[in-house]
Amino acid sequence: MRKVSLVAFALAVTLASGGVHAAGTLEDTTFEQRLNLMIDGQPWLGTVNTPVIDLGDTEHRYETYKVYTHVYDFEGEDVITKGPVGQFSHHRGIFTGWNHTNIGDDSYDTWHMGDSTQEHQSWDHFEADDDRAQQVQTIHWKDDDGRLLISEVRTITAHKHPDGHRIVDFESELTAEAGDIELRGDSHHAGVQIRLAEEVNDNQDETIYTLQPGGEEMDNDEVVNAFWVMCSAPVGGQRYWIIHMTPPTHPTGIQDGSNAPMYSIRRYARFGAFYEPDLTEGEPKTFHFRFVINDEEITEEEAEALYQEYSDEVQ
């Protein structure tokens, strides 16, 4: 395992306009270089943008092939999401990809990353105050020959909810760069999902899922007819409640013709929304999701009310 010392320093990003925003801290840890998004002086999120190691270095390749975002505990002391360790190392924090990224006769696996990488290119914008913070980055999805497949502008915005919840909005603008692209897969290997810490895998009986009213759990941990699911699981001795929300305006594009996304709800706390969009070369397409996080119970009724707030915002 690659070892680097822990270093933390304030990050001041100078924008093209000439403004300067101290919006986070940058950390090097054993596994990852992490940009922490701060609110009121406390890290809420940590986006991993470790430079990709030489692809011939098979021992360490898996540490650096994906850009993802950790969620911190409410003390700002440790992350409650999983990095490149444990069962299914490609499951990491909040992440995205499709195990069948089809370009003409070629197909790439941008979920498991065996033949491709997601590489951080630049931080494009930061802002933060006591109640809200935002980061914008450019990410290049490449094949192992270095060909640019997809360029992504990923925007993450976090803010405080009046009821004490932490609201995290995840926006992914994808542009096909190597021809028209079909993003395909299945509920467990595609879309925008989140994976909680590895310790949840060892205590799966403690994981509880709550579905949006009308949602139905099918075989193989799949949920239909729901635009949100909520997972509750303990990490580090503290139970958390996390809602994954898909907006009603979302162009799901699931090839079975369904109007709603299909959710995956594994008991080791990897969950999220599966959808299968098409990308036309050179034409950006944007997808939005919301995560609501708390270390106090969120009831089904509260979750549905929070979703209605989100729905009203995006319509």
FENLIN-V624165 format. One record per backbone hydrogen bond with DSSP energy under -0.5 kcal/mol. CO is the residue of the C=O (numbers start at 1). NH is the residue of the N-H. E is the energy in kcal/mol with one decimal. If there is no record, write none. Layout:
# FENLIN-V624165
<<CO;NH;E> <CO;NH;E>>
This chain:
# FENLIN-V624165
<<7;28;-1.3> <9;26;-1.7> <10;12;-0.6> <11;13;-0.6> <11;23;-0.6> <11;24;-0.7> <12;14;-0.6> <13;15;-0.6> <13;21;-1.3> <15;18;-2.1> <19;15;-2.6> <21;13;-1.6> <21;23;-1.1> <23;38;-2.2> <24;11;-2.0> <25;36;-3.7> <26;9;-1.1> <27;29;-0.6> <27;34;-3.2> <28;7;-0.8> <32;29;-2.9> <32;34;-0.5> <33;49;-2.3> <34;27;-3.0> <34;36;-0.7> <35;47;-2.8> <36;25;-0.9> <36;38;-0.6> <37;44;-2.7> <37;45;-1.3> <39;42;-1.6> <42;39;-2.4> <44;72;-2.8> <45;37;-3.0> <46;48;-0.5> <46;70;-3.5> <47;35;-2.9> <47;49;-0.5> <48;68;-0.9> <54;57;-2.6> <56;58;-1.7> <57;60;-0.9> <57;61;-1.7> <58;62;-0.5> <60;63;-1.7> <60;64;-0.6> <61;64;-1.7> <61;65;-0.6> <65;118;-1.9> <68;48;-3.0> <69;94;-2.8> <70;46;-1.8> <71;80;-3.2> <71;81;-0.6> <73;76;-1.4> <78;73;-2.8> <80;197;-2.5> <82;93;-1.5> <83;85;-2.2> <88;91;-2.3> <90;92;-0.7> <93;95;-0.6> <93;195;-1.5> <94;69;-1.8> <95;193;-2.3> <97;191;-1.7> <98;110;-2.0> <100;102;-0.9> <100;184;-3.1> <101;108;-2.0> <102;182;-2.5> <103;106;-2.4> <106;103;-3.0> <108;101;-3.1> <108;110;-0.8> <109;113;-1.3> <109;115;-0.5> <115;144;-1.2> <117;119;-0.5> <117;142;-2.4> <118;120;-0.5> <119;140;-2.9> <122;124;-0.6> <122;138;-2.3> <125;136;-2.1> <127;134;-2.7> <129;40;-1.3> <131;160;-1.8> <132;129;-2.4> <133;158;-2.9> <134;127;-1.8> <135;156;-2.3> <136;124;-2.9> <136;125;-1.3> <137;154;-2.6> <138;121;-3.2> <138;122;-1.3> <139;141;-0.5> <139;152;-3.0> <140;119;-3.2> <140;142;-0.6> <141;149;-3.1> <141;150;-1.5> <142;117;-2.3> <143;146;-2.2> <147;143;-2.0> <147;149;-0.5> <149;177;-3.0> <149;178;-0.9> <150;141;-3.2> <151;175;-2.2> <152;139;-2.9> <152;154;-0.6> <153;155;-0.6> <153;173;-2.4> <154;137;-2.1> <155;171;-2.7> <156;135;-2.2> <157;169;-3.4> <158;133;-2.5> <159;167;-2.5> <161;164;-2.4> <165;161;-2.4> <165;167;-0.6> <166;293;-2.5> <167;159;-2.1> <168;170;-0.5> <168;291;-3.0> <169;157;-2.3> <169;171;-0.5> <170;289;-2.0> <171;155;-2.5> <172;174;-0.7> <172;287;-2.2> <173;153;-2.2> <174;285;-2.3> <175;151;-2.3> <176;282;-2.5> <179;178;-0.6> <181;183;-0.6> <181;279;-3.3> <182;102;-2.9> <182;184;-0.8> <184;100;-2.0> <186;189;-1.9> <189;99;-1.7> <191;97;-1.4> <191;193;-0.5> <192;273;-1.7> <193;95;-2.5> <194;271;-2.4> <195;82;-1.8> <197;200;-1.9> <198;201;-1.4> <198;202;-0.6> <199;202;-0.8> <200;203;-1.4> <201;204;-0.6> <203;206;-2.1> <204;207;-1.5> <208;232;-2.6> <210;230;-2.9> <212;215;-3.1> <216;218;-0.5> <216;224;-2.3> <218;221;-0.6> <219;222;-0.7> <221;265;-2.4> <222;218;-4.2> <223;263;-2.5> <224;216;-2.5> <227;246;-2.9> <228;212;-1.5> <229;244;-2.6> <230;210;-2.7> <231;242;-2.8> <232;208;-2.6> <233;240;-2.3> <235;238;-1.5> <238;235;-3.1> <240;233;-1.5> <241;294;-2.0> <242;231;-2.9> <243;245;-0.6> <243;292;-1.8> <244;229;-1.6> <245;290;-1.9> <247;250;-1.7> <250;252;-2.0> <252;276;-1.1> <254;257;-2.0> <261;226;-0.6> <261;263;-0.5> <262;274;-3.1> <263;223;-2.6> <264;272;-1.5> <266;269;-1.5> <269;196;-2.6> <269;271;-0.5> <270;266;-1.9> <271;194;-2.5> <272;264;-2.3> <273;192;-1.5> <274;262;-1.6> <277;183;-2.4> <279;181;-2.7> <280;283;-2.5> <282;284;-0.6> <285;174;-2.9> <287;172;-2.6> <288;247;-0.7> <289;170;-2.6> <290;245;-3.2> <291;168;-2.9> <292;243;-2.7> <293;166;-2.8> <294;241;-2.8> <297;299;-0.5> <299;303;-2.7> <300;304;-2.4> <301;305;-2.0> <302;306;-2.5> <303;307;-2.1> <304;308;-2.2> <305;309;-2.0> <306;310;-2.1> <307;311;-3.1> <308;312;-2.4> <309;313;-1.7> <310;314;-1.9> <311;315;-1.2>>
